[in-house]
Amino acid sequence: MNAKISKLFIVLLISVASLSLQAQTQAPKATPKVFQGLYLSTDVFGYIYPIFVKDKYYSGEVSLTANFSNRFFPVVEAGIGYADMVSQLYAIGYRTSAPYYRIGMDYNMQYKNGKPNYIYVGARVGYTAFEYSVDAPALQDPVWGGEASVRFTDVPSRAVWAEAVAGVRAEVVKNFYLGWSLRYRYLLHQGAITNGGPWYVPGFGTGKKASFGATYSLTYYFRL
């Protein structure tokens, strides 16, 4: 009996050793790459926005986003903001045109599913340096009579703001994506305010301290 038990014990040891050896000799699983590719996008919403609103201002921008582990997405955005409008109520004209820049990070809320579509939240810091011009009807002097012209040309200014971002991006055909985002912008710093300050800040919008914005982007993914 003891001999049979000894033989069985030896067979079990050989089996365990064989399985252990096979496990050690198997090729290790491939580790996913940390850097997975680049997204090149343009915001088409900025081009079509003037069609639906009376205020004549718009922006055109492009962005470059890196994909790290399909979870973290550092992003750089650059564009040009433009305004050339005359208020129908007060007949005040406003003009400006200047580049703006943003840098930030997005976080994929669905990174565990491994799919190319994702819902994300993120943040940005934006900056622009620009000049603006204002034309208004002449003012009547109620005391001495006569008129005083109201015209400010190429007034320099600059602005720094923060953005909170939430959006989605979905692959429609291989490596081509459509997506949209909603943005809340808060002004952190503005250059010295003269003559009432700028009405429209390129890249930020028309609010004095805060504004809302949206993007609708067309994207191509350079997959690694």
C-alpha positions in Angstrom: 0.0 0.0 0.0 2.8 2.4 0.9 4.5 1.5 -2.4 1.4 2.5 -4.3 1.0 5.8 -2.4 4.7 6.5 -3.0 4.3 5.9 -6.8 1.2 8.1 -6.9 3.0 10.9 -5.0 5.9 10.7 -7.4 3.6 10.9 -10.4 1.9 14.0 -8.9 5.2 15.7 -8.4 6.3 15.0 -12.0 2.9 16.4 -13.2 3.2 19.5 -11.2 6.8 20.1 -12.2 5.8 19.6 -15.9 3.0 22.1 -15.7 5.3 24.6 -13.9 7.9 24.2 -16.6 5.3 24.8 -19.4 4.1 27.9 -17.7 7.6 29.3 -17.4 8.4 28.6 -21.1 5.2 30.2 -22.5 5.7 33.5 -24.2 4.7 36.5 -22.0 1.6 38.4 -22.9 2.2 41.5 -25.0 2.0 44.7 -22.9 -0.2 47.4 -24.4 1.8 50.4 -25.6 1.5 53.4 -23.4 1.7 55.9 -26.4 -1.0 54.7 -28.8 -1.4 57.5 -31.4 -2.3 61.1 -32.3 -5.6 62.7 -33.1 -5.6 65.6 -35.5 -8.9 67.6 -35.3 -10.6 70.7 -36.6 -13.7 72.4 -35.1 -16.3 72.8 -37.8 -18.8 74.4 -35.4 -16.8 77.6 -35.4 -17.2 77.9 -39.2 -21.0 77.4 -39.2 -21.9 79.3 -36.1 -22.4 82.7 -37.9 -25.1 81.1 -40.0 -27.4 80.6 -37.0 -26.7 83.9 -35.1 -26.8 87.5 -35.9 -23.5 88.5 -34.3 -20.8 88.3 -36.8 -18.0 86.6 -35.0 -16.5 83.1 -35.5 -13.4 81.1 -34.9 -11.4 78.4 -36.7 -9.2 76.1 -34.8 -7.2 72.8 -35.0 -6.0 70.6 -32.2 -3.5 67.8 -31.7 -4.2 65.2 -29.0 -2.0 62.4 -27.8 -3.4 59.0 -26.7 -1.7 57.5 -23.6 -3.1 54.1 -22.6 -6.5 55.1 -24.1 -7.0 56.9 -20.8 -5.0 60.2 -20.7 -5.1 62.7 -23.6 -2.9 65.7 -23.5 -4.1 68.2 -26.0 -2.9 71.4 -27.7 -5.4 73.7 -29.5 -4.7 76.7 -31.7 -7.0 78.9 -33.7 -8.0 82.4 -34.9 -10.9 84.4 -33.5 -12.6 87.0 -35.7 -15.3 89.6 -35.1 -16.7 92.3 -37.3 -20.1 93.5 -36.2 -22.3 96.5 -35.7 -25.0 96.6 -33.0 -28.4 97.1 -34.5 -29.6 98.7 -31.3 -26.8 101.2 -30.6 -25.0 101.3 -34.0 -21.7 100.5 -32.3 -19.1 98.6 -34.4 -16.5 96.2 -33.1 -13.6 94.6 -34.9 -10.8 92.2 -33.9 -8.9 89.3 -35.3 -6.1 87.4 -33.5 -4.8 83.9 -32.8 -5.4 82.1 -29.5 -3.9 79.0 -27.9 -5.0 76.4 -25.4 -3.3 73.5 -23.6 -4.8 70.9 -21.4 -5.7 67.3 -20.7 -8.7 65.0 -21.3 -9.6 61.9 -19.3 -11.4 59.0 -20.9 -14.3 57.8 -18.6 -14.6 54.6 -20.5 -10.9 53.5 -20.8 -11.6 50.0 -19.4 -13.8 49.0 -22.4 -10.9 49.2 -24.8 -13.1 50.6 -27.6 -12.1 53.6 -29.8 -15.2 55.6 -28.8 -15.1 57.4 -25.5 -16.8 59.9 -23.2 -14.3 62.3 -21.6 -13.9 65.2 -19.2 -11.0 67.6 -19.2 -9.6 71.1 -18.6 -7.8 73.8 -20.6 -5.9 77.0 -20.1 -6.2 79.5 -22.9 -4.3 82.6 -23.9 -4.6 85.3 -26.5 -3.0 88.7 -27.2 -5.1 90.9 -29.6 -6.1 94.4 -30.7 -9.6 95.6 -31.1 -11.3 98.7 -32.6 -14.6 100.4 -31.7 -16.7 102.9 -33.7 -19.8 104.5 -32.2 -22.1 107.4 -33.2 -20.8 110.8 -32.2 -21.9 112.1 -28.8 -23.7 115.4 -28.4 -22.3 117.8 -25.8 -25.3 118.9 -23.8 -23.5 121.9 -22.2 -21.3 123.4 -24.9 -22.9 121.9 -27.9 -21.1 120.2 -30.8 -20.2 116.6 -31.3 -17.4 114.4 -30.0 -16.4 111.4 -32.1 -16.2 108.0 -30.4 -13.5 105.9 -32.1 -10.8 103.6 -30.7 -8.4 102.0 -33.1 -6.1 99.0 -32.4 -6.5 99.0 -28.6 -4.1 96.3 -27.3 -5.3 93.7 -24.8 -4.7 90.1 -23.7 -6.5 87.5 -21.7 -5.9 84.2 -19.8 -8.8 81.9 -19.0 -9.5 78.4 -17.7 -12.0 75.9 -19.3 -13.9 72.9 -18.0 -14.7 70.4 -20.8 -17.0 67.5 -21.3 -17.6 65.6 -24.6 -17.8 62.5 -26.7 -15.8 61.1 -29.7 -17.0 58.3 -31.9 -15.3 56.5 -34.8 -17.6 56.6 -37.9 -15.2 54.9 -40.3 -11.8 53.5 -39.7 -9.6 56.2 -38.1 -12.1 59.0 -38.8 -14.1 60.4 -35.8 -16.8 62.8 -35.1 -17.3 64.4 -31.7 -18.6 67.3 -29.8 -17.8 69.0 -26.5 -19.4 71.6 -24.2 -17.1 74.1 -22.5 -17.4 76.5 -19.5 -14.8 79.3 -19.7 -13.8 81.5 -16.8 -11.6 84.6 -17.2 -8.5 84.5 -15.0 -6.7 87.6 -16.2 -7.2 90.4 -18.6 -5.0 93.3 -19.7 -5.6 96.8 -18.6 -9.3 97.7 -19.4 -9.7 101.0 -21.3 -12.8 102.5 -22.9 -15.0 99.8 -21.5 -12.9 96.8 -22.4 -13.3 94.4 -25.4 -16.7 93.0 -26.3 -15.3 89.8 -27.9 -12.1 88.0 -26.9 -10.7 85.6 -29.5 -10.9 82.0 -28.2 -12.9 83.0 -25.1 -16.1 84.6 -26.3 -18.3 87.5 -25.4 -18.7 87.2 -21.6 -17.2 89.6 -19.2 -16.0 87.0 -16.7 -17.5 83.7 -17.9 -18.9 82.2 -21.1 -20.1 78.9 -22.6 -19.0 77.4 -25.8 -19.3 74.2 -27.9 -17.2 72.4 -30.5 -18.2 69.9 -33.2 -15.0 68.3 -34.4 -13.9 66.2 -37.4 -10.9 64.0 -36.4 -8.3 61.7 -38.0 -6.5 59.2 -35.8 -2.9 58.4 -36.6 -2.8 55.0 -34.9 0.5 53.4 -33.8 
